[in-house]
Amino acid sequence: MTSKIARINQIAKERPKEIFSSIYHLINKELLNECFKELDGNKAVGIDSITKEEYSLNLEENINILVTKLKNKSYKPSPARKVDIPKSNGKVRGLAIANFEDKIVQLALKKLIEAIYEPKFPDNMFGFRPNKNCHQALKQIVIDIEGHFTNFVVEADIKGFFDNINHDKLIKCLELHINDKNILKLVRKFLRAGILENNKFYIGEYGTPQGSILSPVLANIYMYYTLIKWFEDFVKVKYGGFMSIINYADDFICCFQYESVAKIFYEKLLPNRLKQADLELAEDKTRLLSFGRFAIQNCKSNKPDTFEFLGFTHYCSKSKNGKFRVKRKTSSKKFRKKLTEFNDWCKENRNETLETIMITYRKKLIGYYNYYGISDNYHMIRKFYYESLHILFKWINRRSQRKSYNWEEFLQMTKYYNIPKPHIKIKIYSI
């Protein structure tokens, strides 16, 4: 089955205008079994509470029944269970948890749609894509600002992007290259499956639920036709000078050579384009700033603006030999959020065995270094290391009826458990 999807992907690469009219039959027993194997059995369960292990107890019959329902078009996904995840700004992000069987179908559908649309996405789109990641997006910023005539940056944020995707307009985007009505109907079924929250059922004409397996590729398609392709085909063609757009999921920044073009884009073109897609900018998170090799000279305070992207604050600086450099450090908001989360974890798990606590702490630090341990950010990961040490020291010494440690004893213990010191993991110029 993988070879058949790979063939669709190859056709999409070789013939960019190809429209696929007969692919629904590929969601068969073979593909569904493949998707079953790929799914993580440790993820949260949907409203039916069925786990992967429970589904597997009668796997062949379950898959056969599912195939029959898909063939006779009687398959109907269940509402997703909503879970609220706290955000750093005090608000919450709602995640939709589907039933396990619905996840199987979503993954199969995702594989087909991704095979068709992935070749159409340009290299400046980095979110939710195979072989693309945040660090590559950060390197693209370096390339577009250090290596080109970038003098201005538009830092933009779309208000509630995932929650405001227009279903009808999304289907029209899919119809550009998929003419299989059964595939389109199946996508609509998932879009209209709804959310169950506190025993109340919600359904709307907008939004692709975050947490859904299918949502990322649908969001990328909407973003591509709404913004990325329009930027490449219209803005770049009509206006002069260097310009670029760097996108990760619902976040993006735009680089410009000329202030006049940047202002037109920021004040008129971008808001109008998003309005056409039923989207709008978050005004408090969107701005135009002077940024680039001449930003320091052009700034009256001699301290040019910075911008936030993917958890980092980007700022103008110089290399050791005096050349212009774009550097980055952990954003203060993300830094505080991670420390707060670590403090909460320590408090909640302080009565676990010491070995369990230290092994988990080691894993948490490694994960932190793997993302934030990037060129020019050593100071901030070192700060996180020492502050997390003090937090852990505080909570370990609050374990009821347990031995307390002085600071020297505590440091010796961290050596025993091989707690990693801060180090740069990602060298931005070597990615």
C-alpha positions in Angstrom: 0.0 0.0 0.0 2.9 2.3 0.7 4.0 1.9 -2.9 0.6 3.0 -4.2 0.6 6.2 -2.1 4.2 6.8 -3.2 3.0 6.5 -6.8 0.4 9.1 -6.2 3.0 11.3 -4.6 5.3 10.8 -7.7 2.5 11.7 -10.1 1.8 14.9 -8.0 5.4 15.8 -8.3 5.8 15.2 -12.0 2.4 16.6 -13.0 1.7 19.6 -10.7 -1.7 20.3 -12.3 -3.0 16.7 -12.0 -6.4 16.2 -10.5 -7.0 12.9 -8.8 -10.5 11.5 -9.4 -10.3 8.0 -8.1 -8.4 7.4 -4.8 -11.1 6.5 -2.2 -10.7 2.8 -2.9 -7.2 3.0 -1.6 -8.6 3.4 2.0 -8.9 -0.4 2.2 -8.1 -3.2 4.6 -4.4 -3.1 3.9 -4.0 0.7 4.5 -6.2 0.7 7.6 -4.1 -2.1 9.1 -1.0 -0.2 8.3 -2.4 2.9 10.1 -3.5 0.8 13.1 0.1 -0.3 13.5 1.5 3.2 13.3 -0.8 4.8 15.9 0.5 5.3 19.4 -1.3 3.2 21.9 -0.4 5.5 24.8 -2.4 8.5 23.5 -5.5 9.8 25.2 -8.8 8.0 24.4 -11.9 9.5 22.8 -15.5 9.5 24.1 -15.8 5.7 23.8 -12.7 5.1 26.0 -11.4 2.3 23.7 -7.7 2.0 23.7 -5.5 0.6 20.9 -5.0 -2.6 23.0 -8.7 -3.1 23.4 -9.3 -2.5 19.7 -6.6 -5.0 18.8 -8.3 -7.8 20.8 -10.7 -8.3 17.8 -8.7 -6.5 15.2 -9.5 -8.4 12.1 -13.3 -8.2 12.6 -13.1 -4.5 13.6 -11.1 -3.6 10.5 -13.5 -5.7 8.3 -16.5 -3.9 9.7 -14.8 -0.6 9.2 -14.0 -1.4 5.6 -17.6 -2.4 5.0 -18.9 0.9 6.5 -16.4 2.9 4.4 -17.4 1.0 1.2 -21.2 1.5 1.7 -20.7 5.1 2.8 -22.3 4.5 6.2 -19.2 5.3 8.2 -19.7 8.3 10.5 -17.0 9.6 12.8 -18.0 10.3 16.4 -17.6 13.7 18.1 -14.2 14.3 19.5 -13.7 14.8 23.3 -12.4 18.2 24.1 -9.5 18.7 26.5 -8.3 22.1 27.6 -4.5 22.6 27.7 -3.3 25.8 29.6 -1.4 28.4 27.6 1.4 30.7 28.8 -0.9 33.7 28.6 -3.4 32.2 31.1 -5.8 31.1 28.4 -6.4 27.5 27.3 -6.0 25.7 24.0 -8.7 23.1 23.3 -7.5 19.8 21.9 -9.9 17.4 20.2 -9.4 13.7 21.1 -11.0 11.4 18.6 -12.0 7.7 19.1 -9.3 5.3 18.2 -11.1 3.9 15.2 -11.7 7.4 13.9 -7.9 8.0 14.3 -7.3 5.1 12.0 -9.4 6.5 9.2 -8.0 10.0 9.8 -4.5 8.7 9.4 -5.4 6.9 6.1 -7.1 10.0 4.8 -4.1 12.1 5.8 -1.7 9.9 3.9 -3.6 10.2 0.7 -4.1 14.0 0.9 -0.5 14.6 2.0 0.8 12.5 -0.9 -1.1 14.9 -3.3 -0.4 18.2 -1.7 3.0 17.9 -0.1 4.8 18.4 -3.5 3.0 21.7 -3.9 4.2 23.2 -0.7 7.3 25.4 -1.1 10.5 25.1 1.0 9.5 28.1 3.1 6.7 26.1 4.8 8.1 24.2 7.7 5.2 23.1 10.0 3.7 19.6 10.1 5.7 18.4 7.1 7.9 15.4 6.6 11.6 16.2 7.0 10.8 19.8 8.1 11.3 21.2 11.6 11.5 24.4 13.6 15.3 24.6 13.5 15.2 24.6 9.7 12.7 27.5 9.9 15.1 29.4 12.2 17.9 28.8 9.8 15.8 30.2 6.9 15.5 33.4 8.9 19.2 33.6 9.1 19.5 33.1 5.3 16.8 35.6 4.4 18.1 38.3 6.7 21.8 37.9 6.7 22.2 36.8 3.1 19.8 39.2 1.5 18.7 42.8 1.6 16.3 42.6 4.5 15.7 45.9 6.2 12.2 45.4 7.6 10.2 42.5 9.1 6.5 42.0 9.5 5.9 39.9 12.6 2.4 38.5 12.2 -0.1 36.4 14.1 -3.5 35.1 12.8 -6.2 35.2 15.5 -7.4 31.7 16.2 -6.3 30.3 12.8 -7.3 26.7 13.4 -10.6 27.7 14.9 -11.6 30.0 12.0 -10.8 27.9 8.8 -13.9 28.2 6.6 -15.0 24.6 5.7 -16.5 25.5 2.3 -13.4 27.4 1.3 -11.2 24.6 2.5 -13.1 22.1 0.4 -12.6 24.4 -2.6 -8.9 24.3 -2.0 -9.0 20.5 -1.9 -11.1 20.4 -5.1 -8.3 22.0 -7.0 -6.5 18.6 -7.1 -9.0 16.1 -5.7 -12.1 15.3 -7.7 -13.1 12.2 -5.8 -16.4 13.1 -4.2 -16.1 10.3 -1.7 -12.8 11.6 -0.4 -14.3 15.1 -0.1 -17.4 13.8 1.7 -15.2 12.0 4.1 -13.3 15.2 4.9 -16.5 17.0 5.4 -17.7 14.3 7.8 -14.6 14.8 10.0 -15.0 18.6 9.8 -18.6 18.3 10.9 -18.1 15.5 13.5 -18.3 18.1 16.2 -16.9 18.4 19.8 -18.3 17.0 23.0 -17.5 19.1 26.0 -19.1 18.8 29.5 -21.8 16.6 27.9 -22.7 19.3 25.4 -22.3 18.9 21.7 -20.9 21.6 19.5 -20.6 21.9 15.7 -19.8 24.8 13.4 -19.0 25.9 9.9 -15.5 26.9 10.9 -12.4 25.3 12.3 -10.2 22.2 12.1 -9.9 20.8 15.6 -6.4 20.9 17.1 -5.3 17.5 18.2 -6.8 15.8 15.2 -4.5 13.7 13.0 -6.1 15.2 9.9 -6.1 18.8 11.0 -2.4 19.7 10.3 -2.4 18.8 6.6 -5.8 20.6 6.1 -4.5 23.7 7.9 -1.4 23.7 5.7 -3.5 23.5 2.6 -5.6 26.4 3.7 -2.5 28.4 4.7 -0.9 27.7 1.4 -3.7 28.9 -0.8 -4.6 31.8 1.5 -1.2 33.2 2.1 1.9 31.5 0.8 0.9 31.0 -2.8 -0.6 34.4 -2.9 2.6 36.0 -1.5 4.7 34.2 -4.1 2.4 34.7 -7.1 1.1 38.2 -6.4 3.0 40.2 -3.8 6.5 39.2 -5.1 5.5 39.7 -8.7 3.8 43.1 -8.3 6.2 44.8 -5.8 10.0 45.3 -6.1 12.9 44.5 -4.0 13.8 41.4 -2.0 11.0 39.9 0.1 10.3 36.5 1.6 7.8 34.7 3.9 8.7 32.0 6.4 5.8 29.9 7.7 5.5 27.4 10.5 1.9 26.2 11.0 -0.1 29.3 11.9 3.0 31.5 12.6 4.8 33.5 9.9 7.1 36.4 9.4 7.8 38.4 6.2 11.1 40.1 5.2 11.3 43.2 3.0 14.0 45.2 1.5 11.9 48.4 1.1 9.9 50.1 3.8 7.3 51.3 1.4 6.5 47.8 0.2 6.5 46.5 3.8 4.0 49.2 4.9 1.6 48.4 2.0 1.8 44.8 2.8 1.3 45.3 6.6 -1.4 48.0 6.4 -3.5 46.9 3.4 -2.5 43.7 1.5 -2.2 41.3 4.3 -5.4 42.3 6.3 -7.5 42.3 3.0 -6.2 38.9 1.9 -6.9 37.3 5.3 -10.4 38.9 5.3 -11.1 37.1 2.0 -10.4 33.8 3.8 -12.5 34.8 6.9 -9.4 35.3 9.0 -8.0 38.3 10.8 -4.7 39.4 12.4 -4.2 39.6 16.1 -3.4 43.3 16.2 -1.5 43.1 19.5 0.8 40.5 18.1 1.3 41.9 14.6 3.7 44.8 13.8 6.2 46.2 11.3 9.7 46.7 12.5 13.1 47.8 11.3 15.4 44.8 11.3 18.6 43.8 9.4 22.1 44.9 8.9 21.3 48.6 8.9 18.8 48.5 11.8 21.3 49.6 14.4 22.4 52.7 12.3 18.7 53.5 11.6 17.6 53.2 15.2 17.7 56.4 17.2 18.1 54.6 20.5 20.9 52.4 19.0 18.9 49.4 20.2 16.8 48.0 17.3 13.6 46.1 17.7 13.4 42.4 18.2 10.7 39.9 17.1 9.4 36.6 18.5 9.2 33.4 16.4 9.0 29.8 17.4 9.8 30.4 21.1 12.8 32.6 20.4 13.5 36.3 20.5 15.5 37.3 17.4 17.8 40.3 17.6 20.4 42.1 15.6 24.0 41.6 16.7 27.5 41.0 15.4 29.8 38.1 15.1 33.3 37.9 16.7 34.8 39.4 13.6 32.4 42.3 13.6 30.0 41.1 10.8 26.3 41.5 11.1 24.5 38.5 12.7 21.0 37.5 13.5 21.0 36.0 16.9 18.3 34.4 19.0 17.6 33.6 22.7 14.8 31.8 24.5 11.8 34.2 24.7 11.1 35.4 28.2 7.5 34.2 28.0 8.6 30.6 27.0 11.4 30.6 29.6 9.0 31.5 32.4 6.4 29.0 31.1 8.9 26.1 31.1 10.1 26.9 34.6 6.5 27.1 35.9 5.7 23.7 34.3 8.9 22.2 35.8 8.0 23.6 39.3 4.5 22.2 39.0 5.9 18.8 38.0 8.4 18.8 41.0 5.6 19.7 43.4 3.3 16.9 42.1 6.0 14.2 41.9 8.2 15.1 44.9 7.2 11.9 46.8 8.2 9.6 44.0 11.4 7.6 44.5 14.6 9.7 44.1 15.7 7.6 41.2 12.5 8.1 39.3 12.7 11.9 39.9 16.3 12.2 38.8 15.9 10.0 35.7 12.8 12.0 34.6 14.7 15.3 35.3 17.5 14.1 33.1 15.1 13.4 30.3 13.4 16.8 30.7 16.8 18.6 30.4 17.8 16.6 27.4 14.5 17.5 25.7 15.0 21.2 26.6 18.5 21.2 25.2 17.4 19.5 22.0 15.1 22.4 21.2 16.6 25.5 22.9 20.2 24.5 22.8 20.8 26.4 19.6 23.6 28.8 18.5 23.9 32.0 20.5 21.5 30.7 23.2 23.9 29.2 25.7 23.3 31.9 28.3 19.6 31.1 28.4 19.9 27.3 28.6 22.5 27.7 31.3 20.1 30.0 33.2 17.3 27.4 32.8 19.7 24.6 34.1 20.6 26.5 37.3 17.1 27.7 38.0 15.7 24.2 37.5 18.3 22.8 39.8 17.3 25.2 42.6 13.6 24.3 42.1 14.4 20.6 42.3 16.6 21.2 45.3 13.7 23.0 47.1 11.1 20.3 46.4 13.3 17.3 47.2 14.0 18.9 50.6 10.2 19.2 51.2 9.6 15.5 50.9 7.8 14.5 54.1 9.8 12.3 56.5 12.7 12.0 54.0 16.3 12.9 54.3 17.2 16.5 53.4 20.2 17.5 51.4 22.6 20.4 51.6 23.6 22.0 48.4 26.9 20.1 48.1 25.3 16.8 48.7 22.6 17.6 46.1 25.2 18.5 43.4 27.0 15.2 44.1 23.7 13.4 43.6 23.2 15.1 40.2 26.6 13.8 39.1 25.7 10.3 40.2 22.6 10.4 38.0 24.5 11.9 35.2 22.4 15.1 34.9 23.5 16.8 31.7 25.1 20.3 31.8 23.9 22.9 29.4 25.4 22.6 25.9 24.7 23.8 22.4 23.0 21.0 20.5 22.0 22.7 17.3 24.5 24.8 15.3 22.4 27.0 13.1 25.0 27.3 10.3 25.4 23.5 10.1 21.7 22.5 9.7 
